């Protein structure tokens, strides 16, 4: 799995951070998503998929490998 984020599309809702905190974070100054791990381990896959599905701005893309 490979994860990409579109910081320009991000609205800073924080759902990704709540869903997969080992993979996503938010910048302190504006709450925009930061990707901590672009290739998360398999055990993180369900949380990452949920974060992508729950992103209100569709700013998270998951590529299955």
N, C-alpha and C positions, 0 to 999 in steps of 0.2 A: 504494500500500500504506500502511495505517495500522496502527500497533502499539500495543497497550495491555498494561499489566502489572497484575497484582493483587498488590500488596505484602503483603496479608493472607494470601494463599495461598502465597506464596513460602516455600520451606524453606531457601534459601541454598546450594543445591548448587553453584552457579557454572557450570553447563553452558552457560548462555546467554552468559556472559562469554567462555568459552573458544571458543564457536562463532561469535559475532558481537560482537567487542570494540568495534567502532565504534558499535554500537547499544545495548549493555547494559553496565552496570557494577554494582558491589555497594557498599553502604554499609560503611564501615570498622567501625562499631560492632557490626553484627549480620549482615553479609553478605547482607542483603535486596537484591533487584534494584532497580536504578535505570535508568530509560529515558533514554538520552542523545539519541535521535533518534526521535520518534514517526512521522516520515514519511521513512524512509531511502531513499536513492537506489536505482534499479533494480538496480545491480550488487550491492547488499547483500541483495536479496530471497531468493536461495537460502539464504544463511547464516541469515537471520532465520526463514525457514520451518523450517529444521533445528533452530534453537534452540527454537522453539515446540513442535515435535514431540518434542524430547528433554527438555523440561522435566518433571521427575518430579512436580511439583505442578500442572501444567497452568495455570500462572500467567501465561502469555503468550498473547495473542489477536492474530491477524493478520487484518485486514480487507482483502480485495482490492478495489481500486477500479476 
